[in-house]
Amino acid sequence: MDNDLVDSDCTDTDFIELDHVEKVFDVRKKTGFLRRERRQVRAVDGISFTVARGEMVGYIGPNGAGKSTTIKMLTGILTPSGGRLRVAGIDPSRERTRLAHRIGVVFGQRTTLWWDLPLIDSYKLMHRMYRIPDARYRENLDRCVELLELGELLDVPVRQLSLGQRMRGDIAAALLHDPEVLYLDEPTIGLDVISKAKVRGFLRELNAERGTTVLLTTHDLQDIEQLCSRVMVIDHGRLMYDGALAGLHEVGESERTLVVDLERETAPIDAAPARVVKVEGPRQWLAFPAGESAAALVARIAAEYPLVDLSVREPDIEAVIAKMYAGTGTGSGQAEKAAS
């Protein structure tokens, strides 16, 4: 990183800084013939947090919680209605062009690639747009192509790529200019199990080798578990939780589900702390605390029962948040107190 790009008011501990940030939208709703009612929607409601340089942080919540709005403010696409926001000491909305050279963004539902061009042509255009030195561009491109397995896709028009292939292409595009911060909005959407594992491994390596700061929004808790040591939960525009994933499971009292297929019908499986919640012939569903390891439970069942197959289902994020509300009340302050 060039020294002339480092801002004097930015430290490694507050590389990303939000201080009581708000975003309010004016919405007009038709209420009758030629009549429209104007109201305000508060998408982000006084959020404050910091992210240190090199952290990988999960930023999760149900649809409409304010996650994407936050990301858009962090990139400068949207301007906050109130509060203070800085990324590497830069105000994104005022210096969007300057910040663009230091960040990478992947939106799972949208692409930054040129729809009718082959994938490699999109990368060549970004090479010129970001003025990436030739050697650096070639090194980064070769690395992304190898680790994300894009070699056979480079000459394929983007419109012909599957969703999973396009996601890998978008991730590579976001990293060609060596961004210091990477914002990922649903980066594993549409990927199969093998592709998800490859993307996660790639992101772990990127963070370890280059110290890239990553803010990840996702509905897949396995993304968070395998990549992030810290998770923040947002709902109704407010920060409800900021801490370790294990603490989130504890606050939300979330449970994972173990689906067990046996050789034959048996009595409900006895394997505390898991409990049987459903039985259909030789198949049984067991719920167990999300913070507990599944390995010991699986080993015990395999040793004592005629096991054919099994799978583990992760708790739904919406369900975890709903339980947080039920257990701590609807105020974000109560949830944060419980989290601490």
N, C-alpha and C positions, 0 to 999 in steps of 0.2 A: 504493500500500500504506500502510495506517495505521501511524503510528509506534508506537502502543501495542501493536502486534502483533509488533514486532521484538524478538527475544530478544537480550540482551546477550552471550550466549555463542556466538552464531552469526555467522559471517563469510561474505562472499561466496564465499570459496574452499572452505569446508566446509559448504555449504548443506544437503547430504545427507551424513551421516557414519555409517559403520558401522565398529565396532572389535571384531574377533574375535567376530562375531555367529554364534550357533549356533541351530539349531532341531531338536529331537529329538522324534519321535513314538513313543508306545508302541503297538505293534501286536500283536494276539492272533491266532494262527493255529491252526486246528484240526489236531491231530496224531493224533487217534484218537477212539474213542467217548467222549463227554463229557469229552474232554481238550483243552485249549488251551494252546499254548505262547506265552509272552509274550516279545517281543523289541523292541529299540529300533531305529528307523530314523532315521539322521542325514540329514535333508533338506538342511540348510545346515551347513557344517562350518568354522567359524572364518573367515568372510569379513570382510575389511577393505577399505574404499575410501571416497573422498570424491568428491562431485560439486559443482562450483562453480555458483553462481547463473547461469542463462542457458545452461548447457551442454546439448547434445543428445547423449545417450550411448546406444549400442546395448548391450543386455544379452542375450547370446545363449547358446545351448547346446541340446543334444538334449532330447527329452521326458524328464521326470523328473529333470532336472539340478538343480532347485532355484530356477528363475527365478520362477515364480508364488509360491512360498513366500516368497521375498525381498520381492516386491511386497506381499504380504499383511502382512508384518511392517512394511513402510514405511508402510502405510496404517492400521495398528493393528488389523487384523482378527485377526492372530495375535500372540502375545506371544513374544519370543525366549526360548530356554532358557538362553542365556548371552550375554555380551558387552554392548556399548553401542551404541545406535542413536538417532540424532537427525535430525529433519527440520525445518529452520529453527529449530533450538534446542529443538524440542519432542520429548518422548518419545511416540511414536505410541500405544503401548498404554495409557499413563496419561492422555493428553489427546486421545483420539480425536475427540471432538466439536469441540474447539477446532481441531484440525488439519484436520478435514473442510472447513472454510471456506477453506483455503489450498491444497487439492490437488484434482485431478480425476483420475478413474480410468476407463479403458476396458478391459474384459475381452472379448476377441474372441468367446469361447464363451458369454458371459453378457450379459444386458442389464440396465441400470438403469432402463429405461423400463417403463411400465405396459402389460402385454400386451394388454388389451382396450380401452384408451383410444386415441383418435387421438393422433398424435405431438404436436400442439400442446398437448393437455391435459397430457401429461407435462411439457412445458416450463413450463406455467402452475403446476403443482404445485411444481416446483423453484424457480420464482420466489418462491413463498411460503415453502418450506422453508428456503431460504438467505437469505431476507429481502433479496433483491437490489433496490436502488432501481429504480423504474420506468424511468427514463431509461436507466440502465445496462443493464437487462434488455432493453429494446427495441433498443438499439444493438447489443448482443452477439448477440441473436437474429437481427436483420436481416443482420448480417455473416455469421453461420454459414449462414443459409438461402441467401444469395446464393452464397457461395464453395463450399458443399457441395451446392448445387442441390437443396434440400429443399422448394422452394415448392409443388410438386405433391403432396408427400407429407404435408403438415401435417395434413390432415383424414383421413388413412388410419389405421385401427387398426394398432398395432404388429404384431399377429399376422399381418397381411396383407402386411407388408413382406418383401422378399427379404433374404437375409443381408447383401448389400452395402448395401442401402438402410438396414437397421437399424444397420449399423456407422457409417454417416455420421450417422444420428440420434443414436447414442450419443456420438460425438465431440462433436457440438454440445452435447448435454446436459452433458457434462463441462466445458464451457468457459463456460457461461452466467454463472457467478459469478466469472469472472476468476481462476482458480487460478494460484498462483505456480509450482506443480509439476504436471506432467501425466505420469501413468503410463499407458503404452499397452502392452497385452498382445495381440499379434497384431492390430493395428488395420486391416490391409489384407486380412485373411482373407475370402475370398468375393467380393472386388472384381475387376472386369474391369480390363484394362490402362488404359483411359481413367480409370476411377474411382480407381484407385491413383495415377495421376499427379496428379489433382485433390487427393486427400487429402494427398499428399506436398507439393504446392505450398502448400496451406493451412497445414500444420504449419511449413514453412520461413518463411512470412510471419508466422505467429503468434510464432515464436521471434525473428525479426528485429525486429518492431515492438514487442512487449511484453516481450521478454526472458524468456519462459516457459521454465523448466527442464523438460527432457523426458527421461524414462527409457523407452526403447523395447525391448520384447522381441518378437522376430519370427523366423520361419524363412526369411524372404525377404531374402537378402543385398542385393538392390537397395534395399530400404527403408533399410538401414544405409548403403550407399554414397551414396545421394542425400540423406540427412538428417544423418548423424552423422560428426563428425570423430574420434570416439573410440569404441572398442568394448571391451567386457569379455566374456570367455568363462567360463562356469561349467559344470562337469561334476562329477557325484557330490558336489554341494554345496560344491565348492572352486573358488576363482578361479584359472583357469589362465592367463589372459592379460589384460592391461590396456594398451591402446595404440592406435595407428593401425590402420585396416583393412589398409593395405598391409603393415604388419608382421605381421599375423595371416596373411595369405596367404603371406608369406615363411616364417614359422615352420611353417605347416601344409603348405607346398609345394603349395598348391591350384591347380587348373587350371580354366579355363573351356573350354566346348566350342563350336566353330563348326560348325554344320551347313550344308553347301553343296550346293545343287542346281544341277547343270550341264545344259547342253542335251543332252549326250550323254556316254556313258562315256568316261573318259580315264584315263591313268595316275595314280597317287596324286599329289595336289597337293604341289608342293615350295615351301614358304613358311616357312622357319625364322624364328623359333623354334618355330612350330607343327609338330605331327607328326600324320600321318594315323593314326587308331586304328581306323577301320572304313570299309568301302566296300560299298555296295549299289547296283549299277548306276550311274546318274548322280549318286547322292547319296554324299557323303563327310563323315565326322566328323573334325574336327581338334581336338586338345587343345593349349592354349597357356597359359602362366603367367597366373594371375588378375591379377597386378600389371601385366601388359602391356596397352597400349591396343589395343582391337580395331580402331580406325579405320584404322591403317596396314596391318594385316593384310588387312582387307576391301578396301581400295583396291588393294593389290597383286594380290590374287586376281581382282578385277574387271577389272584391266587385262590380265591374262595368260591368263585362262580364260573360256570361254563361260558366263557366270554367268546363272542364271535367278532364283534366290532364295537367301536365307540367313537364319539366325537364330543368336543367341548364347544359350547356356544357362549359367546361373550355377552355381558349385560348390555342392554340398550341404553345409550346415553340419555335419551329422554326419560327412561324409567329411573335412572340414577338421580337425575335432577328432580324428578317428581317426588322421590323419596326424601331428597334433601329438604324440599319444601315442607313435606309432611312432618319431618322430624325436627326441623329447626324453625318453622314459621316461614312466612313469605318475605321477610326482610333480609336483604343481603348482609346486613351487619351481623345478624344472628348466625347466618351460615358461616361467615368469616370467623366469628368467635369460636364456633364449633370446630372449624378447620384448624385453628391454632392449638 
